[in-house]
Amino acid sequence: MATDLTLPPKLSQPLRDQPRVLVVGPGPRFMSGITYHTASIVRALYRGRVPVSALLLRQLCPSSLYPGRDHVGSHDMTALGLPPIPTHDGPDWHWVTSLRPALSHMRQFRPDIVLLQWWTTATLHTYLALAREARSLGAAVVLELHESSDVGESSIPLIGTYRRLFMQLMSRHTDALVLHSRSDAHTFPRLYPTLARLPSVVIFPGPLEHGGQHLSQITPRAVDASSPMRLLYFGVMRPYKGLLELAHAYRDLVTEGIHAHLTVAGEPWTDTTEALKILAALPPQTVTVIPKYVPDAEVHTLFTTSDAVVLPYRRASASGPANLTMAAGLPLVTTRIPALVEACANYEGVVFAEPDDPQSLATALRRVLPLRGNRYHNPHSWHTNAARYLALFNSVRDRSSAKTASEALSALSSTQ
């Protein structure tokens, strides 16, 4: 993949000729961390006085096929805390009557840059249509890659072939990539070779904000020697997020008599039977399982009442719960996966375990116990992120304009 673009570390005074940016991502109907990330980008650019608009995807797929179908439609636009900007919500996966208004929104806004948030194959056909329209308007297209492939989608027959085909088509209409770790710069070209020719920049996706609010104001819980160390596992329950390893490791700690309490909160999307069975067999005062989608108001409560967060992933390109943990300044136990090592490189409150290793995780949990009550500085900020996005957009716009001028000159020369 092309080398990382050179970008300034801080956002300087906005240029008089700022690029007009259209940010495309999921809307509140299928609420997820990507939705909050999309809204956070919009707010960060708006604060930097960049002309920005949002085009939100409304219906990502048939609701009956979505693992979190029970809470589809439970949020509205107010949950995103978007500033007073032009916003359209939005195209459906089946298009029918929804694509034409989305294209009309793009034409009316006349963007210089279209930033597409990609994480699921279900969006690719819509993104291809939007990218083609963007190019017809003279806009450059930037593709932000959150996942190399979704674990659940990859198990569907022929979905990998479909994804590779559409990614090949997308690459022809894409000018640059945003990645979330340097390790992704090696992973994505192996899966999608046509992306290797595109310039890329690494921008960490955080801090994660819920409805425009953040967790940086959490005050440390008063340390009471008689109360247990409160550990939190938060997020959608899926096998690759290591809940089974945590169940084994935590059972060892409880058996040793360590005074702790584990809260497991999140929606089970795939088989978690074995892990939950192990946790259910522990003394009830040592564990609480909340197997449901956690509303925003309850997320804040979970983090304010916890002493440390445990995220023992087997694989990851990024982690919304890790972002929330660093925003809150809480001690964090996670696994030594390249993307997470990069994300936590300058976070003093992290303790690493080896992935897919309950014994290593148990050791890490013992190491985090003395950190109770500590708070740590979050090395990530949207001020820095906005600077990197803006520098990328200006670079892409300049190169795109130069390319257009060159092509025009070439065409003119050929007619003389």
C-alpha positions in Angstrom: 0.0 0.0 0.0 1.2 3.5 -0.7 3.0 5.2 2.1 1.2 7.2 4.8 0.6 10.8 3.9 2.6 13.4 5.9 0.2 15.3 8.2 0.5 18.0 10.8 -0.1 17.0 14.4 -2.4 19.9 15.3 -5.3 21.8 13.6 -4.0 25.3 12.6 -6.3 28.2 11.8 -8.8 27.1 9.1 -7.8 28.0 5.6 -10.1 30.4 3.7 -10.7 27.8 1.1 -11.8 24.8 3.1 -12.9 21.7 1.3 -16.6 21.0 1.4 -17.0 17.5 3.0 -19.9 15.1 2.8 -19.6 12.4 5.5 -21.5 9.2 4.7 -22.2 6.5 7.3 -24.9 4.7 9.2 -27.8 6.6 10.7 -29.5 6.1 14.1 -31.9 3.4 13.0 -29.1 0.8 13.1 -27.3 2.4 16.0 -23.7 1.2 16.5 -20.2 2.5 17.3 -19.8 3.3 13.6 -22.8 5.6 13.9 -21.3 7.5 16.8 -18.0 7.6 15.0 -19.7 9.1 11.9 -21.3 11.8 14.0 -18.1 12.5 15.9 -16.3 13.2 12.6 -19.1 15.6 11.5 -18.9 17.4 14.9 -15.1 17.6 14.8 -15.0 19.1 11.2 -17.8 21.5 12.1 -15.8 22.8 15.1 -12.9 23.3 12.8 -15.2 25.5 10.6 -15.1 23.1 7.7 -18.2 23.1 5.5 -19.7 19.7 6.3 -22.8 17.7 5.6 -24.0 14.2 6.6 -25.6 11.6 4.5 -26.8 8.8 6.7 -27.8 5.2 5.6 -31.2 4.4 7.0 -31.9 0.8 6.4 -28.7 -1.2 6.2 -30.3 -4.6 5.5 -33.6 -6.4 6.2 -34.1 -5.9 9.9 -34.9 -9.6 10.4 -31.4 -10.5 9.3 -29.7 -8.1 11.7 -28.3 -9.7 14.9 -29.4 -6.6 16.9 -32.9 -6.6 15.4 -34.6 -6.0 18.8 -33.3 -2.4 19.0 -33.6 -1.4 15.3 -35.4 1.9 15.2 -35.2 2.6 18.9 -33.1 5.8 18.3 -33.8 8.9 16.4 -31.5 11.7 15.1 -31.3 13.5 18.5 -29.1 10.6 19.8 -26.3 11.7 17.5 -26.0 15.2 18.8 -25.3 16.6 15.3 -24.7 20.3 14.9 -27.0 22.5 12.7 -25.7 21.2 9.4 -27.4 19.9 6.2 -28.2 16.2 7.0 -30.1 13.6 5.0 -31.3 10.3 6.5 -31.1 8.4 4.2 -30.8 5.7 1.5 -32.1 2.1 2.2 -30.2 -1.0 1.0 -33.0 -1.8 -1.5 -33.0 1.8 -2.8 -36.5 1.9 -4.4 -37.5 5.5 -3.6 -34.5 6.3 -1.3 -31.5 6.6 -3.5 -32.7 9.5 -5.7 -33.2 11.9 -2.7 -29.7 10.9 -1.4 -28.1 11.7 -4.8 -30.1 15.0 -4.8 -28.7 15.9 -1.4 -25.2 15.3 -2.7 -25.8 17.5 -5.7 -27.2 20.3 -3.7 -24.3 20.3 -1.2 -21.7 20.0 -4.0 -18.9 18.4 -1.9 -15.2 18.5 -2.8 -14.7 15.4 -0.7 -17.0 12.4 0.0 -15.9 10.4 3.0 -17.5 6.9 3.1 -17.5 4.8 6.3 -17.1 1.1 5.4 -17.6 -1.8 7.7 -20.2 -4.1 6.2 -20.7 -5.6 2.7 -24.3 -4.6 2.9 -23.3 -1.0 2.1 -21.0 -1.6 -0.9 -23.6 -1.4 -3.7 -24.9 1.9 -2.3 -21.4 3.3 -1.8 -20.5 2.4 -5.4 -23.5 4.5 -6.6 -22.6 7.4 -4.3 -18.9 7.2 -5.3 -19.8 7.3 -9.0 -22.1 10.3 -8.4 -19.4 12.1 -6.4 -16.9 11.6 -9.3 -19.4 13.0 -11.8 -19.6 16.1 -9.6 -15.8 16.4 -9.5 -15.5 15.4 -5.9 -12.7 13.1 -4.6 -13.7 10.0 -2.7 -12.1 8.8 0.5 -12.9 5.3 1.9 -12.6 4.8 5.7 -12.1 1.1 6.4 -13.3 -0.1 9.9 -13.2 -3.8 9.3 -11.4 -6.1 6.8 -14.4 -8.3 6.9 -17.2 -9.0 9.4 -16.9 -12.3 11.1 -20.6 -13.1 10.7 -20.8 -12.0 7.1 -17.8 -14.1 6.1 -19.7 -17.2 7.1 -22.4 -16.6 4.4 -21.7 -18.5 1.2 -20.4 -16.4 -1.7 -20.3 -13.2 0.4 -16.5 -13.0 0.2 -16.5 -13.2 -3.6 -19.2 -10.5 -3.8 -17.3 -8.3 -1.4 -14.0 -8.6 -3.3 -15.8 -7.9 -6.6 -17.5 -4.7 -5.3 -14.3 -3.6 -3.5 -12.5 -3.9 -6.8 -15.1 -1.7 -8.4 -15.0 0.7 -5.5 -11.2 1.1 -5.8 -11.6 2.6 -9.3 -13.7 5.4 -7.9 -11.6 6.0 -4.7 -8.8 8.5 -4.2 -7.5 7.6 -0.7 -8.0 5.5 2.3 -8.4 6.1 6.0 -7.2 3.2 8.2 -7.3 2.8 12.0 -3.9 1.1 12.5 -0.6 0.5 10.7 -1.3 -3.2 10.9 -4.4 -2.6 8.7 -2.1 -1.2 6.0 -0.8 -4.7 5.7 -4.1 -6.6 6.1 -6.3 -4.7 3.6 -4.1 -5.0 0.5 -3.8 -8.8 1.1 -7.6 -9.1 1.1 -8.2 -6.4 -1.6 -5.2 -6.0 -3.8 -6.7 -3.2 -5.9 -6.6 -1.0 -2.8 -2.8 -1.2 -2.6 -2.3 1.5 -5.2 -4.2 4.1 -3.1 -2.5 6.5 -0.6 -3.6 6.0 3.0 -3.4 7.7 6.3 -3.8 6.2 9.8 -6.3 8.0 12.0 -7.3 6.4 15.3 -11.1 6.3 15.7 -11.7 8.1 18.9 -12.5 9.2 21.5 -15.9 7.6 21.0 -18.7 10.0 21.9 -22.3 9.0 22.7 -24.7 11.7 21.5 -22.0 14.3 21.6 -21.2 13.5 25.2 -17.9 12.0 26.5 -16.7 10.2 29.6 -13.7 12.3 30.4 -15.2 13.9 33.5 -15.6 10.6 35.4 -14.2 11.0 38.9 -12.5 8.1 40.6 -14.7 5.9 42.8 -13.7 6.1 46.4 -11.5 3.1 47.2 -13.0 1.1 50.0 -11.0 -2.0 51.0 -14.2 -3.8 52.0 -15.8 -3.4 48.5 -14.8 -5.6 45.6 -12.7 -4.6 42.6 -15.3 -3.9 40.0 -14.4 -5.2 36.5 -16.4 -4.4 33.4 -16.6 -6.3 30.1 -18.7 -4.2 27.7 -19.8 -4.5 24.2 -21.6 -6.9 21.8 -20.9 -10.5 22.8 -19.2 -12.3 20.0 -16.7 -15.2 20.2 -13.8 -13.1 18.8 -14.1 -10.7 21.7 -12.8 -13.2 24.1 -15.7 -13.7 26.6 -14.9 -17.4 26.9 -11.3 -16.7 27.8 -12.5 -14.1 30.4 -14.9 -16.6 31.9 -12.1 -19.1 32.4 -9.7 -16.5 33.8 -12.1 -14.9 36.1 -13.2 -18.3 37.5 -9.6 -18.9 38.4 -9.5 -15.5 40.3 -12.7 -16.3 42.2 -11.4 -19.7 43.1 -8.3 -18.0 44.5 -10.5 -15.8 46.7 -9.7 -12.5 45.0 -12.3 -9.9 46.1 -13.7 -8.8 42.8 -17.0 -8.4 40.9 -17.3 -8.7 37.1 -20.1 -7.1 35.1 -20.6 -8.4 31.6 -22.9 -6.1 29.7 -23.8 -6.3 26.0 -26.0 -7.9 23.5 -25.3 -11.6 22.6 -25.0 -11.8 18.8 -23.6 -15.2 18.4 -23.1 -18.3 20.6 -22.0 -17.4 24.1 -23.5 -20.4 25.8 -20.3 -21.9 27.2 -19.0 -18.6 28.5 -22.3 -17.6 30.2 -22.6 -21.1 31.7 -19.2 -20.8 33.4 -20.1 -17.3 34.7 -23.6 -18.5 35.9 -21.9 -21.2 38.0 -19.9 -18.6 40.0 -21.1 -17.2 43.3 -23.8 -14.6 42.4 -22.1 -11.8 44.4 -19.0 -12.1 42.1 -20.6 -11.6 38.7 -23.5 -9.8 37.0 -24.5 -10.5 33.4 -26.6 -7.9 31.5 -27.3 -9.7 28.2 -29.0 -6.9 26.3 -28.3 -3.8 24.2 -27.1 -1.1 26.6 -28.8 2.3 26.1 -26.6 5.4 26.2 -27.7 6.5 29.7 -26.7 3.1 31.1 -23.3 3.2 29.3 -22.2 6.2 31.4 -23.4 4.5 34.6 -21.5 1.3 33.8 -18.2 3.2 33.4 -18.7 5.5 36.4 -19.3 2.5 38.7 -16.3 0.4 37.4 -12.7 0.3 38.5 -11.3 -1.3 35.4 -12.4 -2.6 31.9 -11.5 -6.0 30.4 -11.5 -6.4 26.6 -9.7 -9.8 25.8 -10.2 -9.7 22.0 -8.8 -12.4 19.7 -8.8 -10.0 16.8 -9.6 -6.4 16.2 -9.0 -3.4 13.8 -10.3 -1.0 16.5 -12.5 -1.1 19.6 -15.2 1.3 20.6 -15.2 0.0 24.3 -11.4 0.6 24.4 -12.0 4.2 23.2 -14.6 4.7 25.9 -12.2 3.3 28.5 -9.4 5.6 27.6 -11.9 8.6 27.5 -12.9 7.7 31.0 -9.3 7.2 32.1 -9.9 3.8 33.6 -7.4 1.0 33.9 -7.7 -1.3 30.9 -6.9 -5.0 30.4 -6.7 -6.0 26.7 -4.9 -8.3 24.4 -1.6 -7.9 22.6 -3.2 -7.6 19.1 -1.3 -5.2 16.8 -4.2 -2.7 16.3 -4.9 -2.5 20.1 -1.2 -2.2 20.9 -1.0 0.7 18.6 -4.2 2.3 20.0 -3.0 2.0 23.6 0.7 2.8 22.9 0.6 6.1 24.8 -2.0 5.1 27.4 -0.4 4.5 30.8 -3.3 2.6 32.2 -3.2 -0.5 29.9 -2.2 -4.0 31.0 -1.7 -6.5 28.1 -2.5 -10.2 28.0 -1.8 -12.7 25.2 -4.9 -13.3 23.0 -6.8 -16.5 23.3 -4.9 -17.4 26.5 -6.9 -17.6 29.8 -3.8 -18.0 32.0 -2.2 -14.9 30.5 -5.5 -13.0 31.0 -5.7 -14.1 34.6 -2.2 -12.8 35.2 -3.1 -9.5 33.6 -6.2 -9.2 35.8 -4.1 -9.7 38.9 -1.8 -7.0 37.7 -4.6 -4.5 37.3 -6.0 -5.0 40.8 -3.5 -2.5 42.4 -4.4 0.2 39.8 -7.9 0.6 41.3 -8.8 4.3 41.8 -6.2 5.5 39.3 -7.1 7.7 36.3 -5.0 8.2 33.1 -4.7 10.7 30.4 -6.3 9.9 27.1 -3.7 10.3 24.3 -6.4 10.6 21.6 -8.4 13.7 20.7 -10.8 14.8 18.0 -8.8 18.0 17.6 -5.8 15.9 16.4 -8.1 13.7 14.3 -9.7 16.7 12.6 -6.3 18.0 11.7 -5.4 14.7 10.0 -8.7 14.4 8.2 -8.4 18.0 6.9 -4.8 17.6 5.8 -5.8 14.4 3.9 -8.8 16.1 2.3 -6.7 19.1 1.2 -4.0 16.8 -0.2 -6.5 14.6 -2.0 -8.3 17.6 -3.4 -5.1 19.2 -4.6 -4.0 16.0 -6.3 -7.5 15.5 -7.8 -7.6 19.0 -9.1 -4.1 18.6 -10.6 -5.1 15.3 -12.2 -8.3 16.9 -13.7 -6.3 19.8 -15.1 -3.7 17.4 -16.5 -6.4 15.4 -18.2 -8.1 18.5 -19.6 -4.7 19.7 -21.0 -4.1 16.3 -22.5 -7.5 16.2 -24.1 -7.0 19.8 -25.4 -3.6 18.8 -26.9 -5.0 15.8 -28.6 -7.5 17.9 -30.5 -5.0 20.4 -31.8 
